[in-house]
Amino acid sequence: MTPAEHAQLALLLEVAGTPKPGNVDRDRDFPDLRFEHFLAGAIGSGTGLRAAEEGKPVGEAFEQAVEGMSHQEGGNTQFGALLLLVPLVKADELSPERVTEVVEATTVEDAEGFYRAFEHVDVAVSDPPEGMDEFDVRRGSSAVPALREADTTLYDVMELSADKDGVAREWTNGFPRTFQASERIAELDGGISARAAQVYLEFLAHEPDTFVAKRHGKKVAESVLVRAQEALQEAREGNPELVTAFADSLVEEGINPGTTADIVAGGLFVALERGVSP
């Protein structure tokens, strides 16, 4: 398979993993966001992922991927995952150093593509830092003049968000959790989507999910972490039914650890590229 095909497969395998507390999986839908929406989003993103593989600029490829992803009725299915996957696909060598070179080389034009991507889907984001309203991503292409005037690259944009956003933090720190996820997926036994679900739970039990913190506050994110630790411990003691109950409860509560799912999707891509077979 090509890198773009592996990226699409990573998106498909990620959503197929179950139980995946708080996220859509093959056994769980949200009222307005279903499993098939993610399947359609993964297929639709292919044009942008192939553009990244061909060496097109990160911002251009990302916008194309998001635009293609948006052609389903569920809305935003894989925005954050694609923000990780596009530079990974573009890199000609899968190492933290090489991917860092790719993201640090992004330009103002890449930032423009990133902002335009917000016009294709509704993405939940935090308010910009104080005094930075002109760089609010929700402005879409209206923010382009401010980006140009300040000579703000896409990497600069990620630096502005890295303290609150786990995907942006991956960009600015060498994709550490992405590569860690890939290594853990390779270590585990069983079907690859089941391995991904296991890594998802382990990551959820290790670090508060920034998307949960963004939507529900830090206390809720920390509570989810503790509940994940309890579910993981029960699973290790031979009681996997608590993980299923935890997964159902987060869906019922409308708590969606989306950043953790995004990072697992990135880890799946790296694992596939390094030879792990489904």
N, C-alpha and C positions, 0 to 999 in steps of 0.2 A: 504494500500500500504506500501511497505517497504521504508526505507530512499532512497535507490538507485533508486527505481521507482519514488519517489517524486522528486528526483533530475532530472531525465529525463523529467518528466512532467513539471517541472519548466522551463527547456530549451525550451520545446515545447510551453508552454504558453507565455513565454517571446517573442519569435519570432512571435507569432500569434497576439500580441497586435498591434493596429493601431489607429491613425497615430503615428509613432515613429520616429520623425525627424532625418534624416541622417542615419537611419539603415534599413536594410532589415526587412520588415514585410509582412503580408499576402497580402497587396496591392501594395508593392513596391519591385522591384528587382534591383540589380546592374547589369551592363552588363555581368560580369563574376561571380557573386555571387547571387544565387537565393534562394527564400523561401524554396524550396525543399532540397537545400544543408544543410540548418539548421536542417530540419526535419531528414535527414539522419545522420547528425552529432550527434544529440541528441540520436538517437537509437544506433549508433556505439559506443558512449561513455559508454554504459551500462556495459561492462566488467570491466572497470576501476572503475566505481562507485560502482559496486558490490564488487570489491576487497577492496575498502575503507570501505564499510559496514561490511565486514568480518574482519576488523582490520588490513589489510595489511599496510605496511609503506606508508606514504603519497607520497613519490617520486615514488615508484613502481606503486601505484594506479593511480597517475596522468599521468605517461607516458603511461600506458595502456589505460586510458581514451582518451588521445590525439591521440594515435595511432589508436584507434577504430574510433574516430571522423574523422580522415583524409581519411577514405574510401569513399569519395565522390569527385566530380570533382571541387567543389568550393574552396578547400583549407582550410584555417583557418576559422572556423565558431564560435567556442566557447572556444578557448584556455583560455582566461581570466576568463570566467565564471567557467570553470572546476577548475581553480586554487583556486577559492573561494569554490566551491562545494565539492571538495574532502575532505578537513579538516572538513567541516561542516557535511558531511555524516559520517565521521569517528568518530566524537564526539558522545559520548553516552548520552550527555545532551546538549541541545541547549541553551547555555548561553555564553555571551562574555568571562566569566572567563574560562569555560571549553574549548571553541575553542582556546583561547589563550594558554592554557596548551598543546593542541594538536600541535599547530604550533611551540611553543617554544621547544617542545621535538623532533623536526625534527633533522636529523643527516646529516653527510657528504654523506652517501649513498642516502638520500632523495634528496640532492642537485644534485647528479649525475643523478638521474632519471629525475629531472627537466631539466637539461641541455640536456639529450638525447631526451627529448620530442621535442626540437627545430629541431631535424633531421627529424621529421615526417611532419611538416608543416612550411610554411614561415610565420614568425611572425614579425610584425613591432616593432622594439625596438629602444631605444635611445642608443647613444654611452655610454660605461661605464665611470665611473668617471676617471679623469686624473690619470694616473699611475696604472690603474687597468685593462689594456688590457687583461691580462691573464684570467680575469674572465668574459670576453665578452660572453654573452649567445649564440651569433651567432656561437661560436666555437663548440658548441655541446659537444660531448664526448671528443673532443680534449682538453677541459678545465679540465677534470677530474684530471689529475696529479696535477694541480695547486690547485684545491679544496682540494685534499687530503693533499698536503704539508702544506697548510694554515689551515687545519682542519676547513673548512668553511661549516657550516650547511645550510640547505635550509632557515631557518629563518634568518641567517646571510645574505644570498643573497637578501632576501626581504628587509632587513634593508638598504642595499646598494642602493636600488631603490626607497625607500619609499618617498623621497622628490620629485620625478618626476612621479611616477606611482601610480595611485589610488588603484589598486588591491593590490600592495605591501603594501600600506599604511593601507589597511584594515587588512592585516596580522599582522602588527606591532602595531596596536592600538585597538585590540579587536573587529574588524569587526563592527564598529559603524554604518556606513551607511547601511550595510546589514541588521542589526537588525532594524534600523529606517525604512528601506523600508518595511520590513515584518509587522511592526506595522501599517504603513500607509495603506498598502494593506488590512489589516484586518479591518481598520476603514471605508474604502470606501464601497459604495454600487455598485451593478451591477455585470456583468460577471468578472471573475478574470483576464482574459487577458486585458480587458478594464481598470480595476483598475491598472494593471501593467503599461499600457501605460500612464495613468494619473500620476503615481508616477515617471515614467521615465521623463516626461515633467517637473514635479515639481523639481526633482533632477537636471535636466539640467539647470533650471532657478536659482538654488541655489549655484552651485559650478562649476567652469570651468572644462570641461572634460579633463582629462590628456592625453587621446589618441589623441584628437584633438590638444592639445598643442604639443604633440610629433611629429605629422605629419605636422602641419601647423603653429606652433608657438603660443606663449601666447596671442598675440593680437587677433588672429583669435578665440582662445578658449574663450576669454573674450567677443568678439563680438557675438559669438553663445549664450553665457549666456544672454546677453542683449536681443537678439532676442527671446530667449526662454521666458524670463520674459514678453516681450510684447505679445507673442502668448498666454501665460498662462492667462494674464490679460484679453485679448480679449475673451478667452474661458469662463472665469468666468462671463463676461458681456453678455454672450449669443451669441458670434460670433465665433463658433468653426472652421469656414472655414479658419481663419487665421492660425490655427494650421496645417491644411492640406496643405496650401500654404507654410508654413515654412518647413514642412516635405519634400515636393517636392523640394523646393529650395536647401536644404542641400544635397539631393541626387544628384541633378544636378551639384552642386558645388564640389561633391566628398568629402564632410566633414562628417566624421563618428564618432559620439560620442560613441565609443565602450565601454569605461570604465563604463559609466553610464548604458549601457545595461547589462554589466556583473554584476554590483551590484544589479540591479533589479532582475536578474535571481537568485542570491543568496537570495535576500529578498523573492522571490516567494517560494523558497525551505523552508525557515524557516516558512513562513506563512502556507504552506501546512502541514508541520510537526506539527504545533501548532493547526491544526484543521480547517483551512480555506478550504472550498470545492469548486471545480470548478463547 
